[in-house]
Amino acid sequence: MAHVFISYVHENKEIVDRLVNDLTQRGIEVWLDRTMINPGQNWKVSIAKAIDKGDFFLACFSKEYGEKKKSYMNEEISLAIEQLRRRGDDTNWFIPVLLSGEIPNRYIDASRKLTDIQWVELNEHSWDKDIQRILRVIPPSIHLRSNPIKDISYGAAREMLQERGFFDLQRNRASQAVLHQYEERRREGQSLIIDNTTSLTWQRSGSHFETSLEEAYKYIQTLNSKQYAGYDNWRLPTLDEAMSLMEPNKNKDGMYIDPIFDSRQNAIWTADRHKKLINVLIPISYFEERERLLGIHIPPPDDPSFLGKELVPATWVANFENGCCDDVTDEGSYVYVRSVRSDIVI
């Protein structure tokens, strides 16, 4: 996970908070003075250590910064310039971000100025494109669980969604979802979707028909035996991985998933299991047999059938049509497959 120090003046707090949100949603750890310095700590020492240990330094220059004669940001820039002198020319460590105004014409050493370093202009009209430019240098990284779990409760599923910030129309609808970096690639005649945020490779489509759970595992086996797209390590995604694909808004086909994916697969199996409590109908003959065996009269319920409960094996699915995850019984359920692998295609 990349660690980024952000230097700014507090007049730009609102836009910097938006920048921080976009970076953290991509698994990038951000250091801000107002959130990372605890009461009682020496703030100068804390800032100097954070700058020294940071993988990147984002300097958010603005008109407001240029108008200030004194600011804590000036001290942070001075510390960063010392780092630049030690690090030499072969580094992208210092990233100037221009919010407004201009980059200060400060010297790094006798031959270099801050204006010699390529900057990113960050503004409302081209925000997403500008963020992508920053992410070319700072690698995003969200690591998701890949090992299946035998019994994920409803509470555990909700906790995971909220902790990860994954959108779910029923359990976490306030989330803005993961900001992915998708790219589509063709490999050996197959379309793959590379997610550079989670380092996962997905089938763009998946199974052409809904399958039972047993058929889903056979489908995966076939992909691996035939080395689909040249690989033999395809698998069913975990609930975490599958729900990372969920988007807060429907695409043109009415699915809560990025349109880069095929919309045929309106829901997909995961490898995570659950014990589901279902309603079962107990026929009236059950009470008649009990009465015969016990020799006593057992009055049947008013309803011709009695509703009981039973725990049955179930599997979690990600339902892009309904915008949520759900558990479906293994028996009698048919869902599409979209396989995944944990390595980015080279």
C-alpha positions in Angstrom: 0.0 0.0 0.0 1.4 3.4 -1.0 1.8 6.0 1.7 1.2 9.6 0.5 1.9 12.9 2.4 -0.4 15.7 1.3 0.7 19.3 1.9 -1.9 22.1 1.5 -3.2 25.2 3.1 -6.5 24.9 5.0 -8.3 27.3 2.7 -8.3 24.4 0.2 -9.6 21.9 2.7 -12.8 21.0 0.7 -11.0 20.2 -2.5 -8.2 18.4 -0.7 -10.8 16.2 1.1 -12.2 15.2 -2.2 -8.7 14.3 -3.4 -8.1 12.3 -0.2 -11.4 10.4 -0.6 -10.5 9.4 -4.2 -7.1 8.2 -3.2 -8.2 6.2 -0.1 -11.0 4.5 -2.0 -8.2 3.1 -4.2 -6.4 1.7 -1.2 -3.8 4.5 -0.9 -2.9 5.6 2.6 -3.0 9.4 3.0 -1.2 11.4 5.7 -2.9 14.6 6.7 -1.7 16.8 9.6 -5.3 17.3 11.0 -6.0 13.6 11.1 -2.7 11.9 11.8 -1.2 14.0 14.6 -2.5 13.0 18.0 -2.9 15.3 21.0 0.4 15.7 22.9 2.6 14.8 19.9 5.3 17.2 18.7 3.7 18.2 15.4 7.0 19.4 13.8 8.7 16.0 14.5 5.6 14.1 13.4 5.5 15.9 10.1 9.2 15.5 9.4 8.9 11.8 10.1 5.9 11.4 7.8 7.6 13.2 5.0 10.7 11.2 5.4 8.9 7.8 5.4 6.3 8.7 2.8 6.4 7.0 -0.6 5.1 10.2 -2.3 4.7 13.8 -1.5 1.7 15.7 -3.0 2.1 19.5 -2.8 -1.2 21.1 -3.4 -0.4 24.6 -4.7 -3.1 27.2 -5.1 -3.8 30.9 -5.3 -4.5 30.9 -1.6 -1.1 29.4 -0.8 0.6 32.0 -3.0 -1.2 34.8 -1.1 0.1 33.7 2.3 3.3 35.2 3.6 3.6 32.5 6.2 2.1 29.0 6.4 2.9 25.5 7.7 2.9 24.4 4.2 6.0 26.4 3.5 7.8 24.4 6.2 6.6 21.2 4.7 7.8 22.2 1.2 11.2 23.1 2.7 11.4 19.6 4.2 10.3 18.1 0.9 13.0 20.1 -1.0 15.6 18.6 1.4 14.3 15.1 0.5 14.5 16.0 -3.2 18.1 16.9 -2.9 18.9 13.6 -1.2 16.8 11.5 -3.7 18.2 12.9 -6.9 16.6 13.2 -10.3 15.5 9.6 -10.7 12.3 9.8 -8.6 8.6 10.7 -8.9 8.4 11.2 -5.2 7.4 14.9 -5.4 4.2 15.5 -7.2 3.1 19.1 -7.6 -0.7 19.4 -7.8 -2.0 22.8 -9.1 -5.4 23.7 -7.7 -5.3 27.3 -8.9 -2.7 30.1 -9.3 0.8 28.9 -10.2 3.7 26.7 -9.0 6.2 28.7 -6.9 9.5 29.3 -8.5 11.5 27.9 -5.6 15.0 26.4 -6.1 15.6 22.8 -5.2 19.4 23.2 -5.8 21.6 25.3 -8.0 20.3 23.7 -11.2 16.7 22.7 -10.4 13.5 24.5 -9.5 10.1 23.2 -8.5 8.7 24.5 -11.8 11.0 22.0 -13.5 8.9 19.1 -12.2 5.9 18.2 -14.2 2.7 19.1 -12.3 -0.9 17.9 -12.4 -3.6 20.5 -12.8 -6.6 19.4 -10.7 -9.9 21.1 -11.5 -13.6 20.3 -11.5 -14.1 20.0 -15.3 -11.5 17.3 -15.8 -11.3 15.8 -12.3 -11.4 12.1 -13.1 -8.9 12.5 -15.9 -6.6 14.5 -13.6 -6.9 11.8 -10.8 -5.9 9.2 -13.4 -2.7 11.1 -14.1 -1.8 11.0 -10.5 -2.5 7.3 -10.3 -0.1 6.7 -13.1 2.6 7.5 -10.6 1.0 6.3 -7.3 -0.1 2.7 -7.7 -3.6 2.0 -6.2 -4.0 -1.1 -4.2 -6.9 -2.8 -2.5 -6.2 -6.3 -1.3 -9.3 -8.5 -1.1 -9.8 -11.9 0.6 -9.4 -14.7 -1.9 -9.9 -17.8 0.4 -13.5 -19.0 0.7 -15.4 -19.0 4.0 -17.7 -21.9 4.9 -20.3 -19.9 6.8 -20.7 -16.1 6.4 -23.6 -14.8 8.4 -25.8 -11.9 7.4 -24.1 -9.8 10.0 -20.6 -10.6 8.8 -21.6 -9.8 5.3 -23.0 -6.4 6.3 -19.9 -5.7 8.4 -17.6 -6.6 5.4 -19.6 -4.3 3.0 -19.4 -1.4 5.4 -15.8 -1.9 6.3 -14.8 -2.1 2.7 -17.1 0.7 1.5 -18.8 -1.6 -1.0 -22.2 -0.5 -2.3 -25.2 -2.7 -1.5 -28.7 -1.4 -2.1 -30.0 -3.2 1.1 -27.0 -3.2 3.4 -24.8 -0.3 2.5 -26.6 2.0 0.1 -24.8 5.2 1.3 -21.4 3.9 -0.1 -20.0 5.4 -3.3 -18.3 2.1 -4.2 -14.8 1.3 -5.2 -13.1 3.6 -7.8 -11.7 1.0 -10.1 -9.1 1.3 -12.8 -10.5 -1.1 -15.4 -8.9 -1.9 -18.7 -10.1 -4.5 -21.3 -7.5 -6.8 -22.9 -7.8 -9.6 -25.4 -5.7 -12.6 -24.7 -5.7 -15.7 -26.9 -9.0 -14.7 -28.3 -10.7 -14.0 -24.9 -11.9 -10.7 -23.4 -10.5 -10.0 -20.0 -11.1 -7.1 -17.6 -8.0 -6.0 -15.6 -8.8 -4.2 -12.4 -5.6 -2.4 -11.5 -7.1 -1.3 -8.2 -7.6 -4.8 -6.8 -5.0 -6.6 -8.9 -7.7 -9.0 -10.1 -8.3 -10.3 -13.6 -12.0 -11.1 -14.5 -13.8 -12.7 -17.4 -15.5 -9.9 -19.2 -18.6 -12.1 -19.6 -18.7 -15.6 -18.1 -21.1 -18.5 -18.5 -23.6 -18.1 -21.3 -26.3 -19.8 -19.2 -27.3 -19.8 -15.5 -25.9 -22.9 -13.8 -26.4 -24.9 -10.6 -23.6 -24.6 -8.0 -22.3 -28.0 -9.1 -22.3 -27.0 -12.7 -20.5 -23.7 -11.7 -17.5 -25.7 -10.3 -17.5 -27.9 -13.4 -17.4 -24.7 -15.6 -14.4 -23.5 -13.6 -12.7 -26.9 -14.1 -13.3 -26.7 -17.8 -11.8 -23.2 -18.0 -8.6 -24.4 -16.2 -8.3 -27.6 -18.2 -8.5 -25.7 -21.5 -6.3 -22.9 -20.1 -8.8 -20.2 -20.8 -6.9 -17.1 -22.1 -3.7 -19.0 -21.4 -4.3 -19.5 -17.6 -5.2 -22.5 -15.4 -5.9 -20.7 -12.1 -9.4 -19.4 -12.6 -11.8 -19.7 -9.6 -15.1 -18.5 -8.2 -14.7 -15.1 -6.6 -15.2 -14.6 -2.8 -18.1 -12.4 -1.7 -15.6 -9.6 -1.1 -14.2 -9.8 -4.6 -17.6 -10.1 -6.3 -19.2 -7.2 -4.3 -16.2 -5.0 -5.2 -17.8 -4.9 -8.7 -21.1 -3.5 -7.5 -21.7 0.1 -8.6 -24.1 2.6 -6.9 -25.8 3.5 -10.2 -27.4 1.3 -12.9 -25.7 1.1 -16.3 -27.7 1.4 -19.6 -28.8 -2.2 -19.3 -30.2 -1.7 -15.8 -27.3 -3.4 -14.0 -25.4 -2.2 -11.0 -22.0 -2.9 -12.6 -19.6 -1.0 -14.8 -20.6 -1.2 -18.5 -17.2 -2.6 -19.4 -18.6 -6.0 -18.2 -21.1 -8.0 -20.1 -24.6 -7.4 -18.7 -25.9 -10.9 -19.5 -24.5 -12.1 -16.1 -27.1 -10.4 -13.9 -25.9 -12.3 -10.9 -22.8 -14.4 -10.2 -21.9 -17.3 -7.9 -19.3 -16.8 -5.2 -17.2 -19.3 -3.3 -18.5 -18.3 0.1 -21.1 -20.4 1.9 -23.9 -19.9 4.4 -26.4 -21.9 6.4 -29.7 -20.5 5.4 -32.8 -20.8 7.6 -35.7 -21.5 5.3 -39.4 -22.1 5.7 -40.7 -25.6 5.1 -44.2 -26.8 4.7 -45.2 -29.7 6.9 -48.1 -31.6 5.4 -51.2 -32.5 7.4 -50.3 -36.2 7.0 -47.4 -35.5 9.5 -49.9 -34.8 12.3 -52.0 -37.9 11.4 -48.9 -40.1 11.6 -47.9 -38.7 14.9 -51.4 -39.3 16.3 -51.3 -42.9 15.1 -47.9 -43.6 16.7 -48.5 -41.8 20.0 -52.1 -42.9 20.4 -53.3 -39.4 21.3 -55.2 -36.8 19.3 -53.0 -34.0 18.0 -55.2 -31.2 16.6 -53.9 -30.0 13.2 -53.4 -26.3 12.7 -56.1 -24.2 11.0 -54.0 -24.0 7.9 -53.9 -27.3 5.9 -50.1 -27.1 6.1 -47.9 -26.1 9.0 -44.9 -23.7 8.4 -41.7 -24.9 9.9 -38.0 -23.9 9.7 -34.9 -25.8 8.5 -31.2 -25.0 8.0 -30.0 -25.8 4.5 -26.7 -25.3 2.6 -26.6 -21.9 0.8 -24.1 -19.9 -1.2 -23.6 -16.2 -1.5 -24.2 -14.5 -4.8 -23.7 -10.9 -6.1 -26.9 -9.8 -7.8 -26.2 -6.9 -10.2 -29.8 -6.7 -11.2 -31.0 -6.0 -7.6 -27.8 -4.2 -6.5 -27.1 -6.4 -3.5 -25.7 -9.6 -2.3 -27.9 -12.5 -1.3 -27.6 -16.1 -0.2 -29.4 -18.7 -2.3 -30.0 -22.4 -1.5 -27.6 -24.8 -3.2 -30.5 -27.0 -4.3 -32.7 -25.6 -7.0 -30.8 -22.3 -7.6 -29.3 -21.3 -10.9 -26.9 -18.4 -11.3 -24.3 -17.2 -13.8 -20.6 -17.7 -13.4 -17.9 -15.0 -13.8 -14.5 -16.4 -13.0 -11.6 -14.4 -11.6 -7.9 -14.9 -11.0 -5.6 -13.1 -8.6 -2.8 -12.1 -10.9 -2.8 -9.2 -13.3 -2.3 -10.3 -16.9 1.1 -9.5 -18.3 
